[in-house]
């Protein structure tokens, strides 16, 4: 493929020349990385199986891993979902546009390629004005997983996208850094009870305040069992990982620093800002202690920077799991393939 076009945006509306160019590429079956409030998405026409197939090819992504379909307006949900329960309506009113994906029975027009062979589809209405302008200008819903090589940390800037996707896709639309920093919450409403498949920018507590109790899939905390099918993106065993081996260390700041400093060999640390003065090894911070929002914004960039530490193993400080912390914990555990050292 030719060099990937780097499109800039003058103003985030349908008339912008960068957005018009991106929309034309998408209508033509091409791939464009677009900014959303969560991470950069690798967009293709969700209704075109050939275009969607190219997403899997560009990412090196397993074809049974379903994609999320992005729409520009709430009323477009009925073009993508076969049925919309009352709970979905309530959640859409509370959290859309925003970082919540709802899994619903899919409409007949959604190809199996897009839904990973499932009878359901994940649907999201993003809040990023550029993402919505592109969807509107393209005139079709867009399938858009994170715009990175499969398994590596998700991209939160256009330069992250180009590091993985240069020459593999037609264009990247540069909308600056993403605000939330981790992918959307995925909630299945296709079963008897609402089921959280992936934590993200909308917390379980926020969801329960609107629709009452929900269940949390065991794969949020642990690896998927052998042979179990992924019902949502981000449920696979190892994900979001740098090339450097990562191990999560559970303990307070003092014991974390003592443990990491005592290790022999080429060692690095992924920690909070407050840990940096106490570490004697190369270290990258992913945010402030007790501030899961800043940790979410910084995590994927920090994971990408770990490969520059020249370490054989990086020890990562265990985050709090309350609220938004659950999403940070989930991504960090998958980056470490669930290897935890308890101090």
DRENDO-1510 file (C-alpha; in Angstrom, 1 decimal, always signed):
<recs>
REC; n; res; u; v; w
REC; 1; UNK; +0.0; +0.0; +0.0 .
REC; 2; UNK; +1.0; +3.6; -0.5 .
REC; 3; UNK; +2.0; +5.9; +2.3 .
REC; 4; UNK; -0.7; +6.6; +4.9 .
REC; 5; UNK; -2.3; +10.1; +4.4 .
REC; 6; UNK; -2.1; +12.2; +7.6 .
REC; 7; UNK; -5.3; +14.3; +7.5 .
REC; 8; UNK; -5.7; +17.4; +9.7 .
REC; 9; UNK; -8.9; +19.0; +10.8 .
REC; 10; UNK; -9.6; +22.7; +10.6 .
REC; 11; UNK; -13.0; +22.5; +12.3 .
REC; 12; UNK; -14.9; +19.4; +13.5 .
REC; 13; UNK; -17.9; +19.5; +11.1 .
REC; 14; UNK; -19.1; +17.7; +8.0 .
REC; 15; UNK; -17.8; +20.4; +5.6 .
REC; 16; UNK; -14.2; +20.2; +6.8 .
REC; 17; UNK; -11.9; +19.0; +3.9 .
REC; 18; UNK; -10.1; +16.4; +6.1 .
REC; 19; UNK; -13.4; +14.9; +7.2 .
REC; 20; UNK; -14.7; +15.0; +3.6 .
REC; 21; UNK; -11.6; +13.2; +2.4 .
REC; 22; UNK; -11.9; +10.6; +5.2 .
REC; 23; UNK; -15.6; +10.0; +4.4 .
REC; 24; UNK; -14.8; +9.5; +0.7 .
REC; 25; UNK; -12.1; +6.9; +1.5 .
REC; 26; UNK; -14.6; +5.1; +3.8 .
REC; 27; UNK; -17.4; +5.1; +1.2 .
REC; 28; UNK; -14.8; +3.6; -1.2 .
REC; 29; UNK; -14.1; +0.6; +1.1 .
REC; 30; UNK; -10.9; +2.1; +2.5 .
REC; 31; UNK; -9.6; +2.3; +6.1 .
REC; 32; UNK; -9.2; +5.5; +8.1 .
REC; 33; UNK; -8.0; +5.9; +11.7 .
REC; 34; UNK; -10.3; +8.4; +13.4 .
REC; 35; UNK; -10.2; +10.0; +16.9 .
REC; 36; UNK; -12.8; +9.2; +19.4 .
REC; 37; UNK; -13.0; +10.3; +23.1 .
REC; 38; UNK; -11.8; +6.8; +24.2 .
REC; 39; UNK; -9.0; +5.8; +21.7 .
REC; 40; UNK; -8.3; +6.1; +18.0 .
REC; 41; UNK; -10.5; +3.7; +16.1 .
REC; 42; UNK; -9.7; +2.0; +12.8 .
REC; 43; UNK; -12.8; +2.7; +10.8 .
REC; 44; UNK; -14.4; +1.0; +7.8 .
REC; 45; UNK; -18.0; +0.8; +6.4 .
REC; 46; UNK; -19.6; -1.6; +8.9 .
REC; 47; UNK; -22.1; -2.8; +6.1 .
REC; 48; UNK; -19.3; -3.7; +3.7 .
REC; 49; UNK; -17.8; -7.2; +4.5 .
REC; 50; UNK; -14.8; -6.6; +2.2 .
REC; 51; UNK; -13.9; -3.3; +3.9 .
REC; 52; UNK; -14.4; -4.9; +7.4 .
REC; 53; UNK; -12.2; -7.8; +6.3 .
REC; 54; UNK; -9.4; -5.3; +5.7 .
REC; 55; UNK; -9.6; -4.1; +9.3 .
REC; 56; UNK; -8.8; -7.7; +10.5 .
REC; 57; UNK; -6.0; -7.9; +7.9 .
REC; 58; UNK; -4.4; -4.5; +8.9 .
REC; 59; UNK; -4.6; -5.2; +12.6 .
REC; 60; UNK; -3.6; -8.9; +12.4 .
REC; 61; UNK; -6.8; -9.5; +14.4 .
REC; 62; UNK; -8.5; -12.9; +14.9 .
REC; 63; UNK; -11.6; -13.0; +12.8 .
REC; 64; UNK; -13.8; -14.3; +15.6 .
REC; 65; UNK; -13.2; -11.1; +17.6 .
REC; 66; UNK; -16.4; -8.9; +17.1 .
REC; 67; UNK; -16.2; -5.2; +16.2 .
REC; 68; UNK; -18.1; -2.3; +17.6 .
REC; 69; UNK; -20.4; -0.3; +15.2 .
REC; 70; UNK; -20.4; +3.4; +15.6 .
REC; 71; UNK; -23.4; +5.6; +14.8 .
REC; 72; UNK; -23.8; +9.4; +14.6 .
REC; 73; UNK; -27.4; +9.8; +15.9 .
REC; 74; UNK; -29.5; +7.9; +18.5 .
REC; 75; UNK; -32.3; +7.2; +16.0 .
REC; 76; UNK; -29.8; +5.2; +13.9 .
REC; 77; UNK; -29.7; +2.5; +16.5 .
REC; 78; UNK; -32.7; +0.8; +14.8 .
REC; 79; UNK; -30.6; +0.4; +11.6 .
REC; 80; UNK; -28.1; -1.7; +13.5 .
REC; 81; UNK; -30.1; -3.5; +16.2 .
REC; 82; UNK; -33.0; -5.8; +15.6 .
REC; 83; UNK; -34.6; -4.9; +18.9 .
REC; 84; UNK; -33.9; -2.2; +21.5 .
REC; 85; UNK; -35.1; -3.0; +25.0 .
REC; 86; UNK; -36.2; -0.3; +27.5 .
REC; 87; UNK; -32.9; -0.6; +29.4 .
REC; 88; UNK; -31.0; +0.3; +26.3 .
REC; 89; UNK; -33.2; +3.4; +25.8 .
REC; 90; UNK; -32.6; +4.5; +29.4 .
REC; 91; UNK; -28.8; +4.0; +29.1 .
REC; 92; UNK; -28.7; +5.8; +25.8 .
REC; 93; UNK; -30.5; +8.8; +27.3 .
REC; 94; UNK; -28.1; +8.8; +30.3 .
REC; 95; UNK; -24.7; +8.1; +28.6 .
REC; 96; UNK; -24.9; +8.7; +24.9 .
REC; 97; UNK; -23.0; +10.3; +23.2 .
REC; 98; UNK; -20.2; +8.8; +25.3 .
REC; 99; UNK; -18.0; +5.8; +26.1 .
REC; 100; UNK; -20.7; +3.1; +26.5 .
REC; 101; UNK; -21.1; +0.3; +24.0 .
REC; 102; UNK; -24.4; -1.8; +24.2 .
REC; 103; UNK; -24.5; -5.3; +22.8 .
REC; 104; UNK; -27.9; -6.0; +21.2 .
REC; 105; UNK; -29.4; -8.5; +18.8 .
REC; 106; UNK; -28.1; -7.4; +15.4 .
REC; 107; UNK; -30.2; -6.2; +12.4 .
REC; 108; UNK; -30.1; -8.3; +9.3 .
REC; 109; UNK; -27.9; -5.8; +7.4 .
REC; 110; UNK; -24.9; -6.3; +9.8 .
REC; 111; UNK; -22.5; -8.8; +8.2 .
REC; 112; UNK; -21.2; -11.7; +10.1 .
REC; 113; UNK; -17.7; -10.4; +9.5 .
REC; 114; UNK; -18.6; -7.3; +11.6 .
REC; 115; UNK; -20.2; -9.2; +14.4 .
REC; 116; UNK; -17.5; -11.9; +14.6 .
REC; 117; UNK; -20.1; -14.5; +13.6 .
REC; 118; UNK; -22.3; -13.6; +16.6 .
REC; 119; UNK; -26.1; -12.9; +16.4 .
REC; 120; UNK; -25.4; -9.7; +18.5 .
REC; 121; UNK; -23.6; -6.5; +17.7 .
REC; 122; UNK; -21.9; -3.8; +19.9 .
REC; 123; UNK; -23.2; -0.3; +19.2 .
REC; 124; UNK; -21.8; +3.0; +20.3 .
REC; 125; UNK; -22.6; +6.7; +19.8 .
REC; 126; UNK; -19.3; +8.5; +20.4 .
REC; 127; UNK; -19.1; +12.0; +21.9 .
REC; 128; UNK; -16.0; +13.1; +19.9 .
REC; 129; UNK; -17.2; +15.7; +17.4 .
REC; 130; UNK; -14.7; +14.5; +14.7 .
REC; 131; UNK; -15.9; +10.9; +15.0 .
REC; 132; UNK; -19.5; +11.9; +14.6 .
REC; 133; UNK; -18.8; +14.2; +11.7 .
REC; 134; UNK; -17.0; +11.5; +9.9 .
REC; 135; UNK; -19.8; +9.0; +10.4 .
REC; 136; UNK; -22.3; +11.5; +9.2 .
REC; 137; UNK; -20.2; +12.5; +6.2 .
REC; 138; UNK; -19.6; +8.9; +5.2 .
REC; 139; UNK; -23.4; +8.2; +5.5 .
REC; 140; UNK; -22.9; +4.7; +6.9 .
REC; 141; UNK; -22.3; +3.2; +10.4 .
REC; 142; UNK; -18.6; +2.6; +11.0 .
REC; 143; UNK; -17.0; -0.5; +12.4 .
REC; 144; UNK; -14.0; +0.8; +14.4 .
REC; 145; UNK; -11.8; -1.3; +16.8 .
REC; 146; UNK; -8.7; +0.4; +18.2 .
REC; 147; UNK; -6.3; +1.5; +15.4 .
REC; 148; UNK; -3.3; -0.6; +16.5 .
REC; 149; UNK; -1.7; -3.9; +15.8 .
REC; 150; UNK; -3.7; -6.7; +17.5 .
REC; 151; UNK; -2.5; -7.2; +21.1 .
REC; 152; UNK; -0.4; -4.1; +21.4 .
REC; 153; UNK; -1.4; -1.0; +23.5 .
REC; 154; UNK; -4.3; +1.0; +22.0 .
REC; 155; UNK; -3.5; +4.4; +20.4 .
REC; 156; UNK; -4.5; +7.6; +22.0 .
REC; 157; UNK; -2.7; +9.9; +19.5 .
REC; 158; UNK; -2.3; +10.0; +15.7 .
REC; 159; UNK; +1.5; +9.3; +16.2 .
REC; 160; UNK; +0.6; +6.0; +18.1 .
REC; 161; UNK; -1.6; +5.0; +15.1 .
REC; 162; UNK; +1.2; +5.7; +12.6 .
REC; 163; UNK; +3.7; +3.8; +14.6 .
REC; 164; UNK; +1.6; +0.6; +14.1 .
REC; 165; UNK; -0.4; +1.4; +10.9 .
REC; 166; UNK; +1.9; +3.4; +8.5 .
REC; 167; UNK; +1.4; +1.8; +5.0 .
REC; 168; UNK; -1.3; -0.6; +6.2 .
REC; 169; UNK; -4.2; +1.9; +6.0 .
REC; 170; UNK; -5.3; +4.8; +3.7 .
REC; 171; UNK; -5.3; +7.6; +6.2 .
REC; 172; UNK; -5.3; +8.8; +9.8 .
REC; 173; UNK; -7.4; +11.8; +10.8 .
REC; 174; UNK; -5.6; +13.7; +13.5 .
REC; 175; UNK; -7.9; +15.0; +16.2 .
REC; 176; UNK; -5.2; +15.4; +19.0 .
REC; 177; UNK; -5.0; +13.2; +22.1 .
REC; 178; UNK; -8.0; +11.2; +23.3 .
REC; 179; UNK; -9.7; +12.4; +26.5 .
REC; 180; UNK; -10.8; +9.2; +28.2 .
REC; 181; UNK; -7.8; +7.1; +27.2 .
REC; 182; UNK; -9.2; +3.6; +27.5 .
REC; 183; UNK; -11.8; +1.9; +25.3 .
REC; 184; UNK; -15.6; +2.1; +26.0 .
REC; 185; UNK; -17.5; +0.1; +28.6 .
REC; 186; UNK; -19.2; -2.9; +26.9 .
REC; 187; UNK; -22.5; -4.0; +28.4 .
REC; 188; UNK; -24.5; -6.8; +26.9 .
REC; 189; UNK; -28.3; -6.4; +27.0 .
REC; 190; UNK; -28.9; -9.5; +24.9 .
REC; 191; UNK; -29.3; -12.0; +27.8 .
REC; 192; UNK; -31.7; -12.3; +30.7 .
REC; 193; UNK; -29.6; -9.9; +32.9 .
REC; 194; UNK; -27.4; -7.0; +31.9 .
REC; 195; UNK; -23.8; -8.3; +31.7 .
REC; 196; UNK; -20.6; -6.1; +31.8 .
REC; 197; UNK; -18.2; -7.6; +29.3 .
REC; 198; UNK; -15.5; -4.9; +29.4 .
REC; 199; UNK; -15.1; -2.0; +31.9 .
REC; 200; UNK; -14.4; +1.5; +30.5 .
REC; 201; UNK; -15.3; +5.1; +30.7 .
REC; 202; UNK; -18.8; +4.5; +32.2 .
REC; 203; UNK; -18.5; +2.7; +35.5 .
REC; 204; UNK; -20.6; -0.2; +36.8 .
REC; 205; UNK; -21.9; +2.0; +39.5 .
REC; 206; UNK; -23.1; +4.6; +37.0 .
REC; 207; UNK; -24.9; +2.0; +34.9 .
REC; 208; UNK; -26.5; +0.5; +38.0 .
REC; 209; UNK; -27.8; +3.9; +39.0 .
REC; 210; UNK; -29.8; +3.9; +35.8 .
REC; 211; UNK; -31.0; +0.3; +35.3 .
REC; 212; UNK; -30.4; -1.4; +38.6 .
REC; 213; UNK; -28.1; -4.4; +39.3 .
REC; 214; UNK; -25.8; -5.8; +36.6 .
REC; 215; UNK; -23.6; -8.9; +36.4 .
REC; 216; UNK; -19.9; -8.6; +35.7 .
REC; 217; UNK; -18.3; -11.2; +33.3 .
REC; 218; UNK; -15.5; -13.3; +35.0 .
REC; 219; UNK; -13.2; -12.3; +32.1 .
REC; 220; UNK; -13.1; -8.7; +33.4 .
REC; 221; UNK; -11.0; -10.1; +36.3 .
REC; 222; UNK; -9.5; -13.3; +34.8 .
REC; 223; UNK; -8.4; -14.8; +31.5 .
REC; 224; UNK; -11.1; -16.3; +29.3 .
REC; 225; UNK; -11.3; -20.0; +29.7 .
REC; 226; UNK; -9.8; -22.3; +27.0 .
REC; 227; UNK; -12.1; -22.5; +24.0 .
REC; 228; UNK; -14.5; -19.8; +25.4 .
REC; 229; UNK; -15.7; -17.4; +22.7 .
REC; 230; UNK; -15.1; -13.7; +23.1 .
REC; 231; UNK; -18.5; -11.9; +23.2 .
REC; 232; UNK; -16.8; -8.4; +23.1 .
REC; 233; UNK; -13.5; -6.8; +22.0 .
REC; 234; UNK; -10.9; -6.8; +24.7 .
REC; 235; UNK; -11.8; -10.2; +26.3 .
REC; 236; UNK; -8.9; -12.1; +24.8 .
REC; 237; UNK; -6.3; -13.5; +27.2 .
REC; 238; UNK; -3.4; -11.1; +26.4 .
REC; 239; UNK; -4.0; -7.6; +25.0 .
REC; 240; UNK; -2.7; -4.1; +25.2 .
REC; 241; UNK; +0.8; -5.5; +25.8 .
REC; 242; UNK; +4.2; -3.8; +24.9 .
REC; 243; UNK; +7.0; -6.1; +23.7 .
REC; 244; UNK; +8.7; -5.9; +27.1 .
REC; 245; UNK; +7.4; -8.4; +29.6 .
REC; 246; UNK; +5.1; -6.8; +32.3 .
REC; 247; UNK; +4.3; -8.2; +35.7 .
REC; 248; UNK; +1.8; -6.6; +38.1 .
REC; 249; UNK; +2.9; -6.1; +41.7 .
REC; 250; UNK; +0.3; -5.8; +44.4 .
REC; 251; UNK; +1.4; -3.8; +47.5 .
REC; 252; UNK; +1.7; -0.3; +49.0 .
REC; 253; UNK; +4.1; +2.3; +47.6 .
REC; 254; UNK; +6.9; +1.5; +50.0 .
REC; 255; UNK; +6.9; -2.3; +49.6 .
REC; 256; UNK; +6.6; -1.8; +45.7 .
REC; 257; UNK; +9.7; +0.4; +45.6 .
REC; 258; UNK; +11.6; -1.9; +48.0 .
REC; 259; UNK; +10.7; -5.0; +45.9 .
REC; 260; UNK; +11.5; -3.4; +42.5 .
REC; 261; UNK; +14.8; -1.9; +43.7 .
REC; 262; UNK; +15.9; -5.3; +45.0 .
REC; 263; UNK; +15.5; -7.1; +41.7 .
REC; 264; UNK; +18.7; -8.1; +39.7 .
REC; 265; UNK; +19.2; -7.6; +36.0 .
REC; 266; UNK; +17.6; -5.2; +33.5 .
REC; 267; UNK; +14.5; -4.1; +35.3 .
REC; 268; UNK; +12.0; -1.3; +34.8 .
REC; 269; UNK; +8.9; +0.0; +36.6 .
REC; 270; UNK; +5.4; +1.2; +35.6 .
REC; 271; UNK; +4.2; +3.3; +38.5 .
REC; 272; UNK; +2.4; +6.3; +39.8 .
REC; 273; UNK; +3.9; +9.8; +39.8 .
REC; 274; UNK; +4.4; +9.6; +43.6 .
REC; 275; UNK; +6.5; +6.4; +43.3 .
REC; 276; UNK; +9.1; +7.9; +40.9 .
REC; 277; UNK; +11.4; +9.5; +43.6 .
REC; 278; UNK; +11.7; +6.2; +45.5 .
REC; 279; UNK; +12.7; +4.0; +42.5 .
REC; 280; UNK; +16.3; +3.2; +41.5 .
REC; 281; UNK; +15.4; +1.7; +38.1 .
REC; 282; UNK; +14.2; +3.2; +34.8 .
REC; 283; UNK; +10.5; +4.0; +35.4 .
REC; 284; UNK; +7.5; +5.3; +33.5 .
REC; 285; UNK; +4.5; +6.8; +35.3 .
REC; 286; UNK; +0.9; +6.2; +34.2 .
REC; 287; UNK; -0.8; +8.9; +36.4 .
REC; 288; UNK; -1.4; +10.0; +40.0 .
REC; 289; UNK; -2.1; +7.6; +42.8 .
REC; 290; UNK; -5.8; +7.5; +43.7 .
REC; 291; UNK; -6.8; +9.3; +40.4 .
REC; 292; UNK; -8.1; +6.6; +38.1 .
REC; 293; UNK; -9.1; +9.2; +35.5 .
REC; 294; UNK; -5.5; +10.4; +35.0 .
REC; 295; UNK; -4.3; +6.8; +35.1 .
REC; 296; UNK; -6.7; +5.8; +32.3 .
REC; 297; UNK; -5.6; +8.8; +30.2 .
REC; 298; UNK; -1.9; +7.9; +30.6 .
REC; 299; UNK; -1.9; +4.1; +30.6 .
REC; 300; UNK; -1.6; +3.2; +26.9 .
REC; 301; UNK; +1.0; +5.9; +26.2 .
REC; 302; UNK; +3.0; +4.6; +29.3 .
REC; 303; UNK; +2.7; +1.0; +28.1 .
REC; 304; UNK; +4.1; +2.0; +24.7 .
REC; 305; UNK; +7.0; +3.9; +26.4 .
REC; 306; UNK; +8.1; +0.8; +28.3 .
REC; 307; UNK; +9.8; -0.6; +25.2 .
REC; 308; UNK; +12.2; +2.3; +25.4 .
REC; 309; UNK; +13.4; +1.4; +28.9 .
REC; 310; UNK; +15.7; -1.4; +27.6 .
REC; 311; UNK; +14.4; -3.7; +30.4 .
REC; 312; UNK; +13.8; -7.4; +30.3 .
REC; 313; UNK; +10.9; -7.2; +32.7 .
REC; 314; UNK; +8.8; -4.2; +33.9 .
REC; 315; UNK; +7.1; -4.4; +37.3 .
REC; 316; UNK; +3.8; -2.5; +37.3 .
REC; 317; UNK; +2.1; -1.0; +40.3 .
REC; 318; UNK; -1.4; -2.4; +41.0 .
REC; 319; UNK; -4.2; +0.2; +40.6 .
REC; 320; UNK; -7.3; +0.7; +42.8 .
REC; 321; UNK; -10.2; -1.2; +41.3 .
REC; 322; UNK; -13.0; +1.2; +42.3 .
REC; 323; UNK; -15.0; +3.2; +39.7 .
REC; 324; UNK; -12.9; +4.0; +36.7 .
REC; 325; UNK; -10.1; +2.0; +38.3 .
REC; 326; UNK; -11.7; -1.2; +37.2 .
REC; 327; UNK; -11.0; -0.3; +33.5 .
REC; 328; UNK; -7.4; +0.6; +34.3 .
REC; 329; UNK; -6.9; -2.7; +36.3 .
REC; 330; UNK; -8.5; -4.7; +33.5 .
REC; 331; UNK; -6.1; -3.3; +30.8 .
REC; 332; UNK; -3.1; -3.6; +33.0 .
REC; 333; UNK; -3.8; -7.2; +33.9 .
REC; 334; UNK; -4.3; -8.2; +30.3 .
REC; 335; UNK; -1.0; -6.4; +29.3 .
REC; 336; UNK; +0.7; -8.6; +32.0 .
REC; 337; UNK; -1.2; -11.8; +30.9 .
REC; 338; UNK; -2.6; -11.9; +34.4 .
REC; 339; UNK; +0.8; -12.4; +36.1 .
REC; 340; UNK; +0.6; -10.9; +39.6 .
REC; 341; UNK; +3.1; -10.8; +42.5 .
REC; 342; UNK; +1.4; -10.2; +45.9 .
REC; 343; UNK; +3.7; -8.6; +48.4 .
</recs>
